[in-house]
Each structure stands twice: as structure tokens, then as C-alpha cells.
């Protein structure tokens, strides 16, 4: 249990580093979802198989949610310093 808490703390720390790109948010969501799903699966079934299935489902769901909740308001500056909206990477 102690190891699982350490993995979750590490995952949350890494997720806080993600930028606003879809790929970064998908990875962050997958890490958080996978860790949370594994914990819930292990607690619900008491087996490694439940943790594995919960982790896989959580990682897939977290990646989708992370990518789709990316803010779409990216800004850039032209050579004169004026801001304009661009498509986010």
C-alpha cells in the first residue's frame, strides 16, 4: 500500500508539469487515470488482475479526458509585439 501511495504522489507531481498541448495532457491523464484505476481495482477485487484491469481502463479513460479537456486559447506574438490567437500544438 505504501508503494501505491508513492506511485500516486509521483504521478500527481508529474501531471502538474504538463503543458497545454494535447499530447502532454493525454500523458498526464493516462498516468493519473492508470494509477487511480489500479488502486481502485486492487481495492475492489483484492487481486493483481483487478489492479491490472483497473489500471488499463483508468489509463485509457484518463488519456482521452486529458486530451479532450485541453484549453484551445493559445497566443503568439508577431514581429511588432502584437498578440494573436493561434492553434494550440
Buried (B, 14 or more C-beta within 10 A) or exposed (E): EEEBEEBBEEBBEEBEEBEEBBBBBBBBBBBBBBBBBBBBBBEEEEEEEBBBBBBBBBBBBBBBBBBEEBEEEEEEEEEEEEEEEEEBE
